[in-house]
């Protein structure tokens, strides 16, 4: 059975909202024959277009210009859509070949726990052996950094930069291996702040606990994946209270910063997984409004911008993290086993339906932070991560799932951990599951508009004025 055949009620509800316009579409009603039944992710047109664009940016079709964290995010993104299996396999091979560079940061015997956790998660998603990934036993490496308290820490020349991203990614990765210590989940649950959210850095004084949007989204996904819904519920409540009026989420580690794609995607994944479908749908509408549509430059179509619908230097990281949210997948449920080899084409020809494409050509770099970014911009695992919370999904000495750019400020006095482990919001889990669409095509709305209303976003998926982007699901191979 293909991954998209596994369905979850939350994702199904989101798809129903997003595809409501299709039910009323004159084209659909006037069709002489019913379209073929196709199994596809929620918001399929937007999801596949984003995945196809991201894959095309890989250097030599295998890596994001040497950024391990971002490359890992792209693998997770492709797996969440059930497309690009050939590209994902090649990128995973590249990650395996460079495991040492990422895990010990060039110092044999040292350990960047966030990087080890992120690679272990990718290995599990791609059905590789995490105990022998590029010659490294990532499971043993992680367990070797588990402290008596249940916390995972780094052992690096620069000190311990582990944080909530490290902890959550490790829980997500080890849960898939069947070797998740209960102490690790207990530590994660205990780190919750009094207001219900989860912090980026672990402080010795509970009174200094500060809930963080990206960290809460990731922690909730990890707790739900570990079977701890009661511990996740306060975090979900906190996220709902902190969603902006237009549907996005801000990285509150930077005061009143505007909303961004990385943070929003991570939190939408959590809300979807937790069954908060109305709030998640509002966030999805905002994400879709950040995507470059058919009126954008041909090379940019499908990209999801960090704050605006444009393919700039931060777009690759933002797109990689947005894809799993668009697909309705939280980090604990992404599965690349039955992904189709090819990618879906981005076709802006009116009324044209096309099949899948082969591997993408090589692309450039994303120009964004390489993992060392800010809580909202970090990379997913490149050498520089220091700790953003919404950026990539893994960060250097800090592992976040998907930070966008920038770097997290070092932990202040009294904290238990130095910096953010991995930047911000990240991919990799697998949200409740995708949904089935009939017809297999969806529209990519024109760009250049402010955040769409939920109804507008739904309509945009099927109707884009004079130009409609049709993305038809490539038939899977068994």
C-alpha positions as CSV (number, residue, x, y, z in Angstrom):
1,X,0.0,0.0,0.0
2,X,1.4,3.4,-0.9
3,X,1.9,6.0,1.8
4,X,-0.8,8.2,0.5
5,X,-3.3,5.3,0.8
6,X,-3.0,5.7,4.6
7,X,-5.4,8.3,5.6
8,X,-6.0,10.3,8.8
9,X,-9.2,12.2,9.7
10,X,-7.5,15.5,10.4
11,X,-5.8,15.6,7.0
12,X,-9.0,14.5,5.3
13,X,-10.9,17.4,6.9
14,X,-8.3,19.9,5.7
15,X,-8.4,18.5,2.2
16,X,-12.2,18.9,2.3
17,X,-11.8,22.5,3.1
18,X,-9.1,23.1,0.6
19,X,-11.0,21.4,-2.2
20,X,-14.4,22.7,-1.5
21,X,-14.2,25.0,-4.5
22,X,-13.6,22.0,-6.8
23,X,-17.1,20.6,-5.9
24,X,-18.6,23.8,-7.2
25,X,-16.3,24.1,-10.2
26,X,-18.3,24.5,-13.5
27,X,-15.6,22.5,-15.2
28,X,-15.9,19.6,-12.9
29,X,-19.7,19.7,-13.1
30,X,-19.7,19.8,-16.9
31,X,-17.2,16.9,-17.4
32,X,-18.7,14.3,-19.7
33,X,-17.0,11.5,-17.9
34,X,-15.8,11.4,-14.3
35,X,-12.0,12.0,-13.9
36,X,-9.9,9.0,-12.9
37,X,-9.7,8.3,-9.2
38,X,-6.3,9.3,-8.0
39,X,-4.7,9.1,-4.6
40,X,-3.0,12.3,-3.8
41,X,-1.8,14.5,-0.9
42,X,-4.0,17.2,0.5
43,X,-3.6,20.4,-1.7
44,X,-2.0,18.2,-4.3
45,X,-1.3,20.9,-6.9
46,X,0.5,23.2,-4.5
47,X,2.3,20.4,-2.7
48,X,3.6,18.7,-5.9
49,X,4.6,22.0,-7.4
50,X,6.6,23.0,-4.3
51,X,8.3,19.5,-4.2
52,X,9.2,19.6,-7.8
53,X,10.7,23.1,-7.5
54,X,12.7,22.2,-4.4
55,X,14.1,19.1,-6.0
56,X,15.3,21.1,-9.1
57,X,17.5,23.2,-6.8
58,X,19.7,20.3,-5.8
59,X,23.3,20.5,-6.9
60,X,24.0,17.5,-9.1
61,X,20.6,16.3,-8.2
62,X,21.9,15.1,-4.8
63,X,22.5,17.9,-2.3
64,X,21.7,21.5,-1.4
65,X,25.1,22.9,-2.1
66,X,26.7,20.9,0.6
67,X,24.2,21.8,3.3
68,X,23.3,18.5,5.0
69,X,20.5,19.9,7.1
70,X,18.7,21.4,4.1
71,X,19.3,18.4,2.0
72,X,17.7,16.3,4.7
73,X,14.7,18.6,4.8
74,X,14.3,18.2,1.0
75,X,14.4,14.4,1.3
76,X,11.7,14.5,4.0
77,X,9.6,16.9,1.9
78,X,9.7,14.6,-1.2
79,X,8.8,11.6,1.0
80,X,5.8,13.5,2.4
81,X,4.4,13.9,-1.2
82,X,5.1,10.4,-2.4
83,X,7.0,11.8,-5.4
84,X,10.6,12.2,-6.4
85,X,11.7,8.8,-5.1
86,X,14.7,8.7,-7.4
87,X,15.9,12.1,-6.3
88,X,15.3,11.3,-2.6
89,X,17.3,8.1,-2.9
90,X,20.2,10.0,-4.5
91,X,20.1,12.7,-1.9
92,X,20.0,10.1,0.9
93,X,23.0,8.4,-0.6
94,X,24.8,11.7,-0.5
95,X,23.8,12.3,3.2
96,X,25.1,8.8,4.1
97,X,28.4,9.5,2.4
98,X,28.7,12.7,4.4
99,X,27.4,11.5,7.8
100,X,30.6,12.0,9.6
101,X,30.9,15.6,8.4
102,X,27.6,16.4,9.9
103,X,27.6,14.3,13.1
104,X,31.1,15.0,14.4
105,X,31.6,18.4,12.6
106,X,35.1,17.4,11.5
107,X,36.3,16.2,14.9
108,X,36.2,12.4,15.2
109,X,34.7,11.2,18.4
110,X,32.7,14.4,18.9
111,X,28.9,14.4,18.6
112,X,26.4,16.9,17.3
113,X,23.3,15.2,18.7
114,X,20.8,17.2,16.6
115,X,22.6,16.2,13.4
116,X,22.6,12.6,14.4
117,X,18.9,12.7,15.2
118,X,18.0,14.3,11.9
119,X,20.0,11.8,9.8
120,X,18.5,8.9,11.8
121,X,15.0,10.3,11.0
122,X,15.9,10.6,7.3
123,X,17.3,7.0,7.3
124,X,14.1,5.7,8.9
125,X,11.8,7.6,6.5
126,X,13.8,6.3,3.5
127,X,13.9,2.8,5.0
128,X,17.7,2.8,5.4
129,X,19.4,1.2,8.4
130,X,20.0,4.0,11.0
131,X,22.4,1.7,12.8
132,X,24.6,1.6,9.7
133,X,24.1,4.8,7.8
134,X,27.2,5.7,6.0
135,X,29.1,3.4,8.3
136,X,27.7,5.2,11.4
137,X,25.4,3.7,14.1
138,X,23.2,6.8,14.6
139,X,21.0,5.0,17.2
140,X,24.0,4.1,19.4
141,X,25.4,7.6,18.9
142,X,22.1,9.2,20.2
143,X,21.7,6.8,23.1
144,X,25.3,7.6,24.0
145,X,24.4,11.2,24.5
146,X,21.3,10.5,26.7
147,X,21.9,11.9,30.1
148,X,20.4,10.5,33.3
149,X,17.8,13.3,33.2
150,X,16.5,12.0,29.9
151,X,18.0,14.9,27.9
152,X,20.1,14.5,24.8
153,X,23.2,16.7,24.7
154,X,26.0,17.6,22.3
155,X,29.7,16.8,22.8
156,X,31.4,19.4,20.6
157,X,34.6,21.5,20.9
158,X,32.3,24.5,21.1
159,X,30.3,23.1,23.9
160,X,26.7,21.9,24.3
161,X,24.3,23.7,22.0
162,X,21.5,21.2,22.4
163,X,18.0,22.5,22.8
164,X,14.3,21.5,22.2
165,X,15.0,20.8,18.6
166,X,17.6,18.3,19.6
167,X,15.3,16.6,22.1
168,X,12.3,16.5,19.8
169,X,14.2,15.2,16.7
170,X,15.8,12.5,18.8
171,X,12.5,11.4,20.1
172,X,11.0,11.4,16.6
173,X,13.9,9.4,15.2
174,X,14.2,6.8,18.0
175,X,10.5,6.2,18.1
176,X,10.8,4.8,14.6
177,X,13.5,2.4,15.6
178,X,11.6,1.0,18.6
179,X,14.5,2.1,20.9
180,X,13.0,5.2,22.4
181,X,13.8,5.5,26.1
182,X,10.8,6.6,28.1
183,X,13.1,9.0,30.1
184,X,13.7,11.0,26.9
185,X,9.9,11.5,26.4
186,X,9.4,12.3,30.0
187,X,12.1,15.0,29.8
188,X,10.5,16.5,26.8
189,X,7.1,16.5,28.5
190,X,8.5,18.1,31.7
191,X,10.1,20.9,29.8
192,X,6.7,22.4,29.1
193,X,6.2,26.0,30.4
194,X,3.5,27.0,32.8
195,X,1.4,28.6,30.0
196,X,1.3,25.3,28.0
197,X,3.9,26.0,25.3
198,X,7.4,24.5,25.0
199,X,10.7,26.4,25.2
200,X,13.6,26.5,22.8
201,X,16.3,26.4,25.5
202,X,16.1,24.4,28.7
203,X,16.5,26.7,31.7
204,X,17.4,25.6,35.2
205,X,14.9,28.1,36.7
206,X,11.3,27.1,35.7
207,X,10.3,30.7,36.2
208,X,12.4,31.6,33.2
209,X,10.8,29.1,30.9
210,X,9.7,30.9,27.7
211,X,7.3,29.2,25.3
212,X,8.5,29.4,21.7
213,X,6.3,28.9,18.6
214,X,8.7,26.8,16.6
215,X,9.8,24.6,19.5
216,X,6.2,24.1,20.6
217,X,5.2,22.9,17.1
218,X,8.1,20.4,17.0
219,X,7.6,19.2,20.6
220,X,3.9,18.6,20.0
221,X,4.7,16.4,16.9
222,X,7.3,14.4,18.9
223,X,4.9,13.9,21.8
224,X,2.0,12.8,19.6
225,X,4.4,10.4,17.8
226,X,5.5,9.0,21.1
227,X,1.9,8.4,22.1
228,X,1.6,11.2,24.7
229,X,-1.4,13.2,23.5
230,X,-2.2,14.5,27.0
231,X,1.2,16.2,27.1
232,X,0.8,17.5,23.6
233,X,-2.7,19.0,24.3
234,X,-1.5,22.1,26.3
235,X,0.9,22.9,23.5
236,X,-1.8,22.7,20.9
237,X,-3.9,25.1,23.0
238,X,-1.0,27.5,23.2
239,X,-0.5,27.4,19.5
240,X,-4.1,28.2,18.8
241,X,-3.9,31.2,21.0
242,X,-0.8,32.5,19.3
243,X,-1.9,32.2,15.6
244,X,-1.9,35.6,13.9
245,X,-5.1,37.0,12.5
246,X,-4.2,36.2,8.9
247,X,-3.4,32.5,9.7
248,X,0.4,32.6,9.9
249,X,2.7,32.2,12.9
250,X,5.6,34.4,14.0
251,X,8.8,33.2,15.5
252,X,8.3,34.8,18.9
253,X,11.9,34.4,19.7
254,X,12.3,37.8,17.9
255,X,9.7,39.8,19.6
256,X,6.8,40.8,17.3
257,X,8.4,39.6,14.1
258,X,5.9,39.1,11.2
259,X,4.8,35.6,10.4
260,X,6.9,33.4,8.2
261,X,6.6,30.2,6.3
262,X,9.0,28.1,8.3
263,X,7.3,28.7,11.6
264,X,3.8,28.5,10.2
265,X,4.6,25.1,8.5
266,X,5.9,23.5,11.6
267,X,2.9,24.7,13.6
268,X,0.4,23.6,11.0
269,X,2.0,20.2,11.0
270,X,1.4,20.0,14.8
271,X,-2.1,21.3,14.6
272,X,-3.0,18.9,11.8
273,X,-1.6,16.0,13.8
274,X,-3.4,17.1,16.9
275,X,-6.8,17.3,15.1
276,X,-7.1,21.1,15.4
277,X,-8.3,21.2,11.8
278,X,-9.9,24.7,11.6
279,X,-6.8,26.4,12.9
280,X,-4.5,24.3,10.7
281,X,-6.7,25.1,7.6
282,X,-6.2,28.8,8.3
283,X,-2.5,28.3,8.4
284,X,-2.6,26.2,5.2
285,X,-4.4,29.0,3.4
286,X,-1.7,31.4,4.4
287,X,1.1,29.0,3.2
288,X,-0.6,28.6,-0.2
289,X,-0.8,32.3,-0.6
290,X,3.1,32.5,-0.2
291,X,3.6,30.2,-3.3
292,X,4.8,31.5,-6.6
293,X,2.1,30.7,-9.1
294,X,1.7,30.8,-12.9
295,X,2.1,34.5,-13.2
296,X,5.6,34.2,-11.7
297,X,8.9,33.6,-13.6
298,X,8.9,30.0,-15.0
299,X,11.9,29.0,-13.0
300,X,10.3,30.2,-9.8
301,X,6.9,28.6,-10.1
302,X,6.1,26.3,-7.2
303,X,8.5,27.9,-4.7
304,X,7.1,29.0,-1.4
305,X,8.6,32.2,-0.1
306,X,9.7,32.9,3.5
307,X,7.3,35.8,3.9
308,X,6.3,36.8,0.4
309,X,5.6,34.7,-2.7
310,X,9.0,35.0,-4.3
311,X,11.9,32.7,-4.9
312,X,14.7,34.5,-3.1
313,X,17.6,33.3,-1.1
314,X,15.5,31.9,1.7
315,X,12.9,30.2,-0.5
316,X,14.5,26.8,-0.7
317,X,14.6,26.3,3.0
318,X,11.1,27.7,3.4
319,X,9.7,25.5,0.6
320,X,11.3,22.4,2.0
321,X,9.6,23.0,5.3
322,X,6.3,24.0,3.8
323,X,5.8,20.8,1.7
324,X,5.1,18.4,4.5
325,X,2.5,20.8,6.0
326,X,0.9,21.2,2.6
327,X,0.8,17.4,2.3
328,X,-0.9,17.1,5.7
329,X,2.0,15.1,7.2
330,X,3.6,15.6,10.6
331,X,7.2,14.5,11.1
332,X,6.3,11.2,12.7
333,X,4.3,9.9,9.8
334,X,6.3,10.7,6.7
335,X,7.2,7.5,4.8
336,X,9.2,7.4,1.6
337,X,8.8,3.6,1.0
338,X,6.4,3.7,-2.0
339,X,7.2,7.1,-3.5
340,X,6.9,7.3,-7.3
341,X,10.3,7.7,-8.9
342,X,9.5,10.8,-10.8
343,X,8.2,14.2,-10.0
344,X,5.0,16.0,-10.9
345,X,5.4,18.6,-13.7
346,X,4.4,22.2,-13.1
347,X,2.2,22.8,-16.1
348,X,0.6,26.2,-16.7
349,X,-1.1,25.4,-20.0
350,X,-4.8,26.0,-19.7
351,X,-6.7,22.8,-19.6
352,X,-3.6,20.6,-20.0
353,X,-3.2,17.4,-18.0
354,X,0.2,15.9,-17.9
355,X,1.8,12.9,-16.3
356,X,4.8,12.7,-14.1
357,X,8.2,13.8,-15.0
358,X,11.6,12.3,-14.5
359,X,14.4,13.6,-12.3
360,X,14.9,17.3,-12.2
361,X,17.9,19.1,-13.5
362,X,20.4,20.5,-11.1
363,X,19.7,23.7,-9.4
364,X,21.5,26.4,-7.5
365,X,21.8,27.1,-3.9
366,X,19.1,28.5,-1.7
367,X,21.2,31.3,-0.5
368,X,19.6,31.1,2.9
369,X,21.1,30.3,6.2
370,X,22.8,27.0,6.3
371,X,21.6,25.9,9.6
372,X,23.0,28.4,11.8
373,X,20.2,30.8,11.4
374,X,17.7,32.5,13.5
375,X,14.9,30.7,15.2
376,X,13.0,31.4,12.2
377,X,15.4,30.9,9.4
378,X,17.8,28.2,10.3
379,X,18.8,25.6,7.9
380,X,17.9,22.0,8.4
381,X,21.1,20.7,9.3
382,X,24.0,22.4,7.7
383,X,27.1,23.2,9.4
384,X,26.0,26.4,10.6
385,X,23.0,25.9,12.5
386,X,23.3,27.3,15.7
387,X,19.9,27.3,16.4
388,X,17.1,28.8,14.6
389,X,13.7,27.7,15.4
390,X,11.9,27.9,12.3
391,X,14.4,27.5,9.7
392,X,15.7,24.2,8.7
393,X,15.0,21.0,10.3
394,X,18.3,20.5,11.7
395,X,20.9,22.9,12.6
396,X,24.5,22.7,13.3
397,X,25.3,22.5,16.8
398,X,21.7,22.6,17.3
399,X,19.3,20.5,15.4
400,X,16.1,22.1,14.6
401,X,13.7,20.6,12.1
402,X,13.5,23.5,9.8
403,X,14.8,26.8,10.7
404,X,14.8,29.5,8.1
405,X,17.7,31.7,8.6
406,X,19.6,33.5,11.2
407,X,20.9,32.1,14.4
408,X,19.4,31.6,17.7
409,X,20.8,33.7,20.5
410,X,22.9,31.8,23.0
411,X,21.2,30.7,26.0
412,X,21.2,33.2,28.8
413,X,22.5,32.7,32.3
414,X,20.8,30.0,34.1
415,X,20.0,27.9,31.1
416,X,20.7,24.3,30.9
417,X,21.7,24.4,27.3
418,X,23.8,26.6,25.3
419,X,22.0,27.3,22.1
420,X,19.4,26.1,19.8
421,X,19.9,22.8,18.5
422,X,18.5,23.0,15.3
423,X,16.7,25.9,14.1
424,X,13.2,26.1,13.5
425,X,10.4,24.4,12.1
426,X,11.1,21.3,10.3
427,X,9.9,18.6,8.2
428,X,10.0,15.0,8.8
429,X,7.2,13.8,10.6
430,X,4.2,13.0,8.9
431,X,1.1,14.5,9.8
432,X,-2.1,12.7,10.2
433,X,-2.1,11.6,6.7
434,X,-3.0,12.7,3.4
435,X,-6.3,12.6,1.7
436,X,-7.8,11.4,-1.5
437,X,-8.8,13.8,-4.2
438,X,-10.9,13.0,-7.2
439,X,-9.7,14.3,-10.4
440,X,-6.0,14.5,-9.5
441,X,-5.6,18.0,-10.6
442,X,-5.5,21.2,-8.7
443,X,-4.8,24.8,-9.6
444,X,-2.0,27.0,-8.5
445,X,-3.4,30.4,-7.8
446,X,-1.8,33.6,-9.2
447,X,0.7,35.2,-7.1
448,X,1.0,38.8,-5.9
449,X,-2.0,38.8,-3.6
450,X,-2.1,39.2,0.2
451,X,-2.8,36.2,2.4
452,X,-5.9,34.5,1.0
453,X,-9.0,33.9,3.0
454,X,-9.7,30.2,3.6
455,X,-12.4,30.2,1.0
456,X,-10.2,32.1,-1.5
457,X,-7.4,29.7,-0.9
458,X,-9.6,26.7,-1.5
459,X,-10.8,28.2,-4.8
460,X,-7.3,29.0,-5.8
461,X,-6.4,25.4,-5.7
462,X,-8.7,24.7,-8.6
463,X,-9.2,28.0,-10.4
464,X,-6.5,30.5,-11.2
465,X,-8.2,32.8,-13.5
466,X,-7.2,32.4,-17.1
467,X,-4.2,30.2,-16.2
468,X,-4.5,27.0,-14.2
469,X,-1.7,24.8,-13.1
470,X,-2.6,21.2,-13.4
471,X,-0.6,18.7,-11.5
472,X,-1.7,15.1,-12.1
473,X,-0.4,12.5,-9.8
474,X,2.0,10.1,-11.4
475,X,0.9,6.6,-11.1
476,X,2.8,4.9,-8.4
477,X,4.8,1.8,-8.9
478,X,4.4,-1.0,-6.4
